[in-house]
Amino acid sequence: MPAHIGFQPQPGSAKAARLDECKARIAEIARRHNAVFVDFNIPSEITTNDDNYWDPLHYRLPIAERIVADIEEAMATGQDDSDGNYRYLAGPAAGTASPTPE
């Protein structure tokens, strides 16, 4: 989920490297289970706008609604967001069968 930019680790830091490794491992698990993994926890117009948050971890209702729509888009396209608000890290390629819940 999209934590506020002030809560995300500084690029190039040890914390950022650990987070990147964590995301890579989750993406590998998702690929093995044909699950979608969409990463919103990146610098973006969502995470850099203070008005989108109650506090560093809790975003407001319009952002939650946007995330739902973005997940639907990610699942339909199998690609990163063209505006840079999320990265599609794992899942079926566009035009293939959608993953089934386990």
C-alpha positions as CSV (number, residue, x, y, z in Angstrom):
1,M,0.0,0.0,0.0
2,P,1.1,3.6,-0.6
3,A,2.8,4.9,2.6
4,H,3.5,8.7,2.6
5,I,6.8,9.5,1.0
6,G,8.1,10.7,4.4
7,F,7.6,7.2,5.8
8,Q,9.4,5.5,2.9
9,P,13.1,4.8,3.2
10,Q,15.6,7.1,1.5
11,P,16.7,5.7,-1.9
12,G,20.1,4.1,-1.7
13,S,19.8,3.5,2.1
14,A,20.1,0.1,3.8
15,K,16.4,0.3,4.6
16,A,15.5,0.9,1.0
17,A,17.7,-2.1,0.0
18,R,15.9,-4.3,2.5
19,L,12.5,-3.1,1.2
20,D,13.5,-3.8,-2.4
21,E,14.6,-7.3,-1.4
22,C,11.3,-7.9,0.4
23,K,9.4,-6.8,-2.7
24,A,11.5,-9.0,-4.9
25,R,10.8,-12.0,-2.7
26,I,7.1,-11.3,-2.5
27,A,7.0,-10.9,-6.3
28,E,8.7,-14.4,-6.7
29,I,6.1,-15.9,-4.4
30,A,3.3,-14.2,-6.3
31,R,4.7,-15.6,-9.6
32,R,4.8,-19.1,-8.3
33,H,1.1,-18.8,-7.3
34,N,0.0,-16.9,-10.4
35,A,-1.0,-14.0,-8.1
36,V,-1.0,-10.3,-8.9
37,F,1.5,-8.1,-6.9
38,V,1.0,-4.4,-7.5
39,D,3.4,-2.0,-5.6
40,F,2.0,1.4,-4.6
41,N,4.7,2.0,-2.0
42,I,6.8,4.2,-4.3
43,P,7.3,7.9,-4.8
44,S,4.3,9.1,-6.8
45,E,1.7,11.8,-7.0
46,I,-0.3,9.8,-4.4
47,T,2.5,9.4,-1.9
48,T,4.0,12.9,-2.2
49,N,0.7,14.7,-1.5
50,D,0.1,15.4,2.2
51,D,-3.6,15.9,1.6
52,N,-4.0,12.3,0.7
53,Y,-3.2,11.1,4.2
54,W,-4.5,11.1,7.8
55,D,-1.0,10.1,8.9
56,P,2.0,8.5,7.2
57,L,0.3,5.1,6.8
58,H,-3.4,5.8,6.5
59,Y,-4.7,7.4,3.3
60,R,-8.0,9.0,2.8
61,L,-11.1,7.4,1.3
62,P,-10.7,8.9,-2.2
63,I,-7.2,7.4,-2.4
64,A,-8.6,4.0,-1.3
65,E,-11.2,4.2,-4.1
66,R,-8.4,5.1,-6.6
67,I,-6.3,2.2,-5.4
68,V,-9.2,-0.2,-6.1
69,A,-9.6,1.2,-9.6
70,D,-5.8,1.1,-10.2
71,I,-5.6,-2.6,-9.1
72,E,-8.4,-3.4,-11.6
73,E,-6.4,-1.5,-14.3
74,A,-3.2,-3.3,-13.4
75,M,-4.9,-6.7,-13.6
76,A,-6.4,-5.8,-16.9
77,T,-3.2,-4.5,-18.5
78,G,-0.5,-6.4,-16.7
79,Q,1.6,-3.3,-16.8
80,D,3.0,-0.5,-14.6
81,D,0.8,2.7,-14.3
82,S,1.6,5.2,-17.1
83,D,1.4,8.0,-14.5
84,G,3.8,6.2,-12.2
85,N,1.5,5.6,-9.3
86,Y,2.1,1.8,-9.1
87,R,4.4,-0.9,-10.4
88,Y,3.1,-4.2,-11.7
89,L,5.6,-6.6,-10.1
90,A,4.0,-10.0,-10.7
91,G,0.9,-11.6,-12.3
92,P,-0.4,-12.8,-15.6
93,A,0.5,-10.8,-18.7
94,A,-2.2,-8.7,-20.3
95,G,-4.7,-10.7,-22.2
96,T,-4.2,-14.0,-20.2
97,A,-6.5,-15.6,-17.8
98,S,-6.8,-13.8,-14.5
99,P,-5.5,-15.5,-11.4
100,T,-7.8,-17.6,-9.4
101,P,-8.1,-17.3,-5.6
102,E,-6.6,-20.2,-3.6
